[in-house]
Amino acid sequence: MIRHPAVAGQFYPAQPQQLLGDVREYIDGAKTAGSSGTCKGLIVPHAGYVYSGPVAAEGYAQLARLDQSASYNVVIMAPSHHVAFRGAALPEADVFRMPMGDVAVANVDKLLAGSTSVFVSPQAHALEHAVEVQLPFLQVALRKFSIVPLVLGDVDCVKLAHEIVALDLPHCLIIASSDLSHYDPYDEAVAHDRATIDLIMKGKSDDLTGEDACGYMAVRTLLSVAHLEGWRPHLLDYRNSGDTAGDKSAVVGYAAISFQEA
């Protein structure tokens, strides 16, 4: 079954060549240098590219430096913007159709069999942009990959983290799709977001709320995986929509944070 784009032409260009050019330009323009550690996970934003694309690119530039001969399994965790539920939802589709080509969904039978919180819901994925907007960046940053797309409702993040680790997926990368504060004046947003980033860097996942990040459940789960695996966070970039799109009266915050093997 095919999941068709919900926000092509809105959050990002629908024309393949324009989309490819835009994403390449964002990633090529990333300023953060590579580090000695191997990137295993990312927190990246999910707004329209004109707003958050440059920040997301700082994260995906880390993936572009990985071994491109490997075939990666990318777990993408995102908040649900349209449907309320408990647990974590997988799509019914086995392919996400995107302007630059199809993206395959990895075999998730083991996750479904081993979890009491993960289930299949085409409704949770039908209109959701927070997974979809990550895919063109992955298509440019990685040569070979499939995805495990999880839209999160109210979920036990520690339990889900254990279930993801238990999958023992080869060449696994984990992405938490999340923006930060929403519609505060510029200076208030910066202060709020800096406090949120400090919590993330210190691994204080229990202190994060929906007021701090719309994808706080995804961030909490990634922090739990990082604790289990011994990964360390590295702040790559912080900006908000006032920095990227100009209006500073009510902004949305964006951070790119990588998680690397110690």
N, C-alpha and C positions, 0 to 999 in steps of 0.2 A: 504494500500500500504506500502511496506517495503523500507526503505532507507538502502542500504548496505554500509559497511565501505569503505571509500576512502583511508585511510592511515594506516590501520592495517598492521603490519609488516614493516612499515617505521617510523612513529612517535612513535609507541608503539608496544609491542609484539603482534603477531597475535594468539599465543597459549594461551588458557584461563588460564591454571595453571601458566604459566610464568608471564602473565600479572597480575593475581591476586597476586602472590607473590611479584612482583615488586611494585605494588601500595600499598600493605599493608606495605611493608618495608619503602617506602617513608613516609607514614602517621605515622607509628609507630616511625619513626626517627625524626618527627617534634619536634622542640625545644621550640616553643612558647607556653607558658602556657595559659590555658583558663582564661577568664576574668569573671567578675561578670555580664556583659551584655550578652544579647542573640544575637547571630550572625544572621543578616537578609540579608546580602549581602556580596559579595566578588569581588575584582579584582584579577584575577589570570592569569598567562601566558598560552600560547598555543603552545609552541615549542615542538620538540621531547623530550621525557621524559628524555633522558640522559642529555639534556641541562637544561630544566626547571622543571622537575619532582620534585626535592627537594623543590623548591620554591612554586610550586602549592600545594604541600602537607601541607605546613604551613597553607594555607587557609582551605583546606579540613579537616584538623585535628579539626578546629573549628566546622565544621558541624557534625563531628563524635561525638561531645559532646552534640549535641542536643537530645531532647526527641525522642527516636527511636520508640515509639509507634504511632507517628503521621505519616500521609501520606502527603508528601510535594509536592508542585507545584513549580518547579524550572524554572524560566525565565532565559534563557541563551542568552545573546546578544553578537554577534561576528562580526568582520569586514568581508567584502567580499574580498577575495584575488584573485578571478578569474573573477567575473562578475561586471560590473559597472551599477548602477541603482540608482534611487531615492526611498526613503522609506525604509521599513523594510520587509524582506521576510520570510514567514513561509514555511515549506516544504509541499509538497503534501502528503507525507507519514504520517501514523499514528503510525509507529513503526520505531525506529532506531535499526537495527540488529547489535549487538556488539559481540565480542568474548566471553564475560562472560554472554551473555543473552540479550534478547530484552529489549529496553527501550521505554516505551509508551509515545506518544505525548498527552498532555492534550487536552481536548476539547477547541478549540480556536474560536468557532463560535461567542462568545460575542465580542472578540477582533476584529475580522474581521468586524462585524456589526457596531462597535462603532468607527472605525478608518478610516481616509482617507489616511493614509500613509502605513498601513499594508496590504500586499497582499500575495498570494500564488505563489511561484516560485520554481519548482523543480530544475531548472538550477542553481539558487543561492546556493542551498545546495549540489548539486551532487558531487562536488570536494572539498567542503570546509572542512578544518580540524579544524577550530577554535572552532566549537561547539563539534565536534566528540571527540576530545582529552579530553574534560572535563568529558565525560560519565563514563569511568572506575573509575575515582576518586569518582564520585557520587555513583557508584554502591558499592564501598567499604565503603564510609562514611555514607550512608543512607540506611536503610532497605527498605523503601517504598517511591517511588517518581515517578512523571511523569514530563515531560519537556514541556516548551513553547520555542522552539528554533527559535531565530530571528537572521537572518543575515542582517546586516545593511549596506545600501548604504548611500547616502547623505540624512540625515533625520533631521527633526526638533526634537531635543533631548528633549526639554522641553515639547512639545506636546506629544511625545511618552511616557514620564515619567507619565504625567497625565493620559494617556490611560491605562498604566499598573496598576497604583494605582486604577483607577476606576473599574478594573476587580474584585478587592476585593477577590483575590484568598485565600482560607484557607491555612494556613501554607506555605506562599509564601516566597521563597528565590530568590534573584536576583544575577546573576553572570555576570560580565563584563569580557569577554575573551580578554586579550590584553597583548602583549609584549610592551616594552618601546623602547629605541633608538635602531637603527640598524646599525651595522658595523662601528661604531666609534672605534678608538684605546681605550684601556682599561681606561686610566685616563680621557679622554674626555667623554667617555660614563658614567662613574661614576658621573662626575660633571653635565652632562646633565640630567641624570636620577634623581639625587638628587633634582635638580630644578623642574623637573616634579612632583616628589612625593610631594614636598612642595606645589605646586599648588593644587594637589589633596587633601592634608590634610587640606588646607585652603578653599576648595570648589570652587576654581576659575576655573570653568569648561570652561568658554568662552575663557580662555587663552590657552587651550590645542589645539594642532594641530597634524596633521599626522606626523610631524617631531618628536614629543615627544612620541607618542604611536600609533601603527598601529590600535588599537581598540579605538581610542580617542572618536569616536561617542558613543560607548558602555559605556565608562567611563563617558562621559558627561551625558548620560542618567541616569546612576546609581547615579551620584552626584545630579542630579535633583530630583530623587526619594528620596534620602537621605535628601535633603532639605525639601521636602514635608512632610516626615515622621518623621523628627527630629532625624535621625540616625547620629552617630558619627564615623568617620574613625579611624582605629587603624592600624599602619604599623606593619606587622608581620615579613616580611623578604624582603631584597633586595639583589640580586646577579645578576651577568651576566654570559654569557657563558664562559668568561675567568676564572671565579671562579669554574664553574662546569665541564667544558670540557677541560680547559687547554690553548687554544690558545687565547692570549690577543692582537693580532694584529688588529683584527676587531671583535667586540663582539656585542651581543644582550642583552639588559637589561630586567630583570624580577623582578616584585614586587608582593607580596601578601599583600593585604590590606583588612581588614574586616570592615564591617559597622554594628554597634550595636545600639540597642535601648538605648536612653539616660536614 
